[in-house]
């Protein structure tokens, strides 16, 4: 299969994932974001990069936003919102961060493929983002192929991470309307130190 065909297949899968997003949950998330004093973004690995990219855009929109783990991250309070990004909802560091936020009575939102996860159980709001389901460990590759359970289009958490990134970029466009922002006002907040 050619690379452009793989890209088309991935784009089709992203489109399918987008069609499954619960708009009521998205409205709940935007309301919580609007009410929060500060927003805190957390994710590990590639999901962490997706969270950081979203945090940058939120800063461009004028939110008071922080990336958990950075040296300048302040204390979280009950007036704040933690947005955690974890495909499995079981990533130890992200679950620990959510538990710490919960102890401070902060609101918690998650982007995850697994609403029944430990993280999902702690959330006030969850956006279910389909990703790759883990293959059963007791079955080998050949057994899965014979059953028709073929390998995914992309390795590991790629489908989740790409879906989350596209979701966040689409949400930014929605937030621009809600907050009456445009590219000019966002550009004015963009760093000049690069």
Secondary structure, DSSP 8 states (H G I E B T S, - for coil): --HHHHHHHHHHHHHHHHHT--HHHHHHHHHHHHH-S-EEEEE-HHHHHHHHHHHHHHHHTT--EEETTSTT-----TT-EEEEE-SSS--HHHHHHHHHHHHTT-EEEEEES-TTSHHHHH-SEEEE--------TTS-HHHHHHTT----SSSTTHHHHHHHHHHHHHHHHHHHHHTT--HHHHHHHS-S--
